[in-house]
Amino acid sequence: MCLAIPSKVIEIKGDSTVVVDTMGSKRLISTMLLEERANVGEYLLIHVGYAMQKIDEKEAIESLGLFKEIENKMNMG
Amino acid sequence: MSIYSSFKQKNDIERLVFLINSEAKETINIMEICGGHTHSIMKYGLNALIKDKINFLHGPGCPVCVMPIKRIDAAICIAGLPDVILVAYGDIMRVPGTNSSLIKERAKGKDIRMIYSPLDIIKIVGDKSNKNKKIVFFAIGFETTTPMTAALLEEVITKKIENVFFYINHVLVPPPINAILDSNDSLIDGFICPGHVSVITGSGIYSDIVQKYKKSAVISGFEPYDILSGTLLIVRQINDNNPSVEIAYKRAVKEEGNKKAQDLVNKYFRVRDEFEWRGFGNIAKSGLRLRDEFKYFDAEYVFADELKALELNEDFKENTGCKCGEILRGKLKPVDCPLFGKVCIPENPVGACMVSSEGACSAYYKYRNF
């Protein structure tokens, strides 16, 4: 029920509405719950037809870099 | 690089599994609160990868599963009233009430419609043949979904629509968690907290878990990497004897949450004194209702007489063999239920945990990974 799918903004329509691409399918989404403006190319988290948050790509990349401190230890182990 | 695929790369998963298995000193009991997490854990077999160190207990975070039978019966009752179109999310349609379900009632001819989004209701209103109908939204969901119901009400009020009503069943995550921790036999060492609830609420709602109960609370996303990194943070908190709230899903969750969504929810909703949960009974301050100034949109006010009559006349009954209640509290696992996989299967579900695609029983049955 709390499923929210990251989807890429491909077009801005007026009136708090954008078109997003969710795994290849395009749909109209309301951005009225977003605190900032959505821009083309950004990823939004979509839940029941509304964008709930932008996905912070910088944080995404940073979090994938965590826990790598142990790489060497693992190779040795 | 797709945002999706990078959170399930094999070498990252192997690294996290190695770290969890080597750092955890003994078996740790972790409750993943959200049904979406339960599904990811079973789908990717994460439970099996770390089974010597981590025992996942499945929590009450499936709004369909925790809906008590009398609320289902009430929705069926409302759907049977003259000129009503009952509108509901697909997840709740097959949940059995005492004698029937919404999908069975629809087959019998009642006007019950499945929606993907509250925005679909605006389209139903726009259809001129529905001008004299009462369109009732059977609104369910946790903190994630409530803002979208509030957004619909805002639109209904702005557009001066007079024939949309709300049967509100929105519930809150912290009260059942506190109820589980208050029970003396709770085994839980830490929680994987729901990522998308937290997108809206922020991380503050879990402060009781840490301060009052001294348990770990780590907010996680839904990809394998997210769940395992959240698990590792819990292991490290336990090793350091430092229970705290941490966010392992920073690409989506801000500490303060989404203020705009919170404000919209507060504008239209108030907390009920109590709300009944399947498996728990009544829990204080665990559900929401429309504020009094919006009562003319509230189905519980508009149809109060009919719902009262239902309450007096109907004997709400659940199947006695079904262990959904214990499963939702993390006391039992689906395989401990005598009906699981025998009488209770997805094609013929007995309890809500098998009906809902997010229920723990459904996950166990689908992935057979236990």
Chai-1 contact restraints between the chains, C-beta under 6 A:
chainA,res_idxA,chainB,res_idxB,connection_type,confidence,min_distance_angstrom,max_distance_angstrom,comment,restraint_id
A,M1,B,P63,contact,1.0,0.0,6.0,A-B,restraint_1
A,M1,B,D91,contact,1.0,0.0,6.0,A-B,restraint_2
A,M1,B,G141,contact,1.0,0.0,6.0,A-B,restraint_3
A,M1,B,E358,contact,1.0,0.0,6.0,A-B,restraint_4
A,C2,B,G36,contact,1.0,0.0,6.0,A-B,restraint_5
A,C2,B,T144,contact,1.0,0.0,6.0,A-B,restraint_6
A,C2,B,H196,contact,1.0,0.0,6.0,A-B,restraint_7
A,L3,B,G36,contact,1.0,0.0,6.0,A-B,restraint_8
A,A4,B,H196,contact,1.0,0.0,6.0,A-B,restraint_9
A,P6,B,I3,contact,1.0,0.0,6.0,A-B,restraint_10
A,M32,B,A151,contact,1.0,0.0,6.0,A-B,restraint_11
A,L33,B,P147,contact,1.0,0.0,6.0,A-B,restraint_12
A,L33,B,A261,contact,1.0,0.0,6.0,A-B,restraint_13
A,E35,B,K260,contact,1.0,0.0,6.0,A-B,restraint_14
A,Y43,B,I3,contact,1.0,0.0,6.0,A-B,restraint_15
A,L45,B,A252,contact,1.0,0.0,6.0,A-B,restraint_16
A,H47,B,T144,contact,1.0,0.0,6.0,A-B,restraint_17
A,V48,B,S117,contact,1.0,0.0,6.0,A-B,restraint_18
A,V48,B,M148,contact,1.0,0.0,6.0,A-B,restraint_19
A,G49,B,S117,contact,1.0,0.0,6.0,A-B,restraint_20
A,G49,B,L119,contact,1.0,0.0,6.0,A-B,restraint_21
A,Y50,B,M148,contact,1.0,0.0,6.0,A-B,restraint_22
A,M52,B,V199,contact,1.0,0.0,6.0,A-B,restraint_23
A,Q53,B,V199,contact,1.0,0.0,6.0,A-B,restraint_24
A,Q53,B,A252,contact,1.0,0.0,6.0,A-B,restraint_25
A,I55,B,R251,contact,1.0,0.0,6.0,A-B,restraint_26
A,I55,B,A252,contact,1.0,0.0,6.0,A-B,restraint_27
A,D56,B,R251,contact,1.0,0.0,6.0,A-B,restraint_28
A,E59,B,K250,contact,1.0,0.0,6.0,A-B,restraint_29
A,E59,B,R251,contact,1.0,0.0,6.0,A-B,restraint_30
A,A60,B,R251,contact,1.0,0.0,6.0,A-B,restraint_31
A,S63,B,K250,contact,1.0,0.0,6.0,A-B,restraint_32
A,L64,B,S6,contact,1.0,0.0,6.0,A-B,restraint_33
A,M74,B,F18,contact,1.0,0.0,6.0,A-B,restraint_34
